[in-house]
Amino acid sequence: MAITIKDVAKKANTSVATVSRVMNNSTNVSPDLKKRVQKVIKELNYQPNEVAKSLKKEKTNMVGVLISDITNPFFSSIVKGIEDVLDKENYTVILGNTAESVDIEKKYINKLINKQIDGFIISSTSDYGEHFSTIINENIPLLFVNRRPKGFENNLILTDNFKGGYIATKHLIELGHKRIGAILGPQNLNTGIERRRGYEAALKENNIEIKEKYIKIGDFKRQSGYNLSKELINNDDPPTSIFVSNNEMTLGVVEALNKLNISIPRDISLVGFDYSEWMRVVNPRITCIVQQAYQMGEEAAKRMLYLLNREDKLCSDEKYKKILSPEFLDGNSTRYLDS
């Protein structure tokens, strides 16, 4: 049976794309990895002329974009910003919805590497990030948008989540609220962690006790907002206001409060995080912290183009982190608390 390029990749514990790069004498392969592949080629007696027949061109003009929830308008806006920039430079976006699953994320990464993807823009599913080393080992440009896995400090496009959580909570405090509930995101994500830190910092600064009974941890999904708001309302000393740390959970909160015939803001004030079109058309309009999602996508795409045009694709000699400031959008879902 003839030896194939897949056999070489399997034995060398790398991808078909990497074998292709080695056979093309690409500089975009680390010396150690190149030696390993060449050793396997020799051991298997894999002939260069046969390899050439199987190789695809090195550059595909494709960028893989992996996001955790395509149904969330926030992520859709990020993707739109990426596409609008890359399309002008004749790059195609290959979109993968990881559905908040690390296993799905890993599968997409492996599939796209084998398709010789030129670069990756990823909003990770968790702070766990060991599997991203596969991309780095292949010397493929990697950029993180919105979320930052632990251990990665380069090529980041993020929101100042601490500031957003702080501003939202401070707004409620300035309206006289002290019993401020919080429905927060997963605490294995920097977005969930930093928004909580902002919430707690505002309380501490104003000498308001942080009470665990007012803090609920959700999963950034609509149903968790719905369920957790009911838990807050059923508290023996319910909050007079709620900060909700993403748009999907905010929608769930609004649904729950409507079902319970609790008026916003007469009975309870509400501040959300992330803007969605539904917030503009509901009554009352939702006061929220707005992330610059489309701009985040644009910045990510511009940075990716920079990486793709450099000889050192990983830019190991520099550190790049862009933090976008969130904006406060005042609706009419909050009010001064009666004394």
C-alpha positions, 0 to 999 in steps of 0.5 A: 500500500502506498504511503500517503501524506496522511501517514506522514502527518499521523506518525509525526504527530502533526497535520497534513498542512504542516507536512505540506509546509515542510515539503514546500520549504516554508519558513512558517514551521519551527526548526524542531517540527521540521526536523521531526517531519523530515525524519518521518518522511525518510523513515517511511521512504515517502518520495518528494515527487509523490508529496508534490502531487498531494500538496495544496497551495500554502496560502488559502486566503481563509481565516477561521473564526470560532465563536461560542454562540452564533445565536447571540447578536453580540457575537454576530456583530463581531463576525460582521465586523471581521467579515467586512474587513477581511472581504475587502482583502479577498479573505474568506471567513470560515465560521464555526459555532462551538456552542460553548463546548471545548470538545467542539472547539478542538474539533474545529481547530483540527479540521481547519488546520488540516484545511491549511487555514491561514489564521484563527480568530477565536472567542474561546469557550472557557479559560482552559486553553491548552489545546490552542498550543496546537495552532501555535505549534503549527505557526498559524496566526492566532488572535483572541477576541472578547474572551482571554484564555489563561496564559495568553497575553498576546494578540487580544481584542477585549472589552473592559469588562471590569469597567462595564460591571462597575458602571452598571452597579454604580448607576444603581447605587447613585439612584439610591439602591443598596440591595442590588442583585447580580446575575453573572456569567460563568466564573470560568470565563474572564468575562464572567469574572471581571464583570463580577469584580466590577460589580463588587468593586462598586459596592465596596467603594460605597460601603455596601455589603456584598451579600452572596444571596444577591449573587447568582451565577448563570451561563449567559443563556436566556433560560438561566436569566429567567430562572435566576431572577425568580430566585432573587425575587423569592428571596426573603429580602429581595433586591430593589434592582438587578444587574444582569451581565449579558443580553441573553440573560437580560431577556430571560429576566424581563420575561420572568418579571413580566410573568410575575407581574413585577413592573420595571422600573416601578417595582424593580430597576434593571441594568443589562450588559450588551445591547440587542435590538429588542432592548430598544423596542420593549417598554421600558427600554433597557438601560444597559452597558454597550460593548463595541462588538462590531468595532471589536470584529474590525480590530480583530480583522485588521490585526489578523491582516497584520499578522498574515503579512509578517514573516513572523506570523506569531509576532513573538517579539511583541505584545498586542492587547487592545481594550475597548471601553464599554459605553453606558446607554440610558433607557428607562428601566431604572428609577430613583429608589423612594426613601 
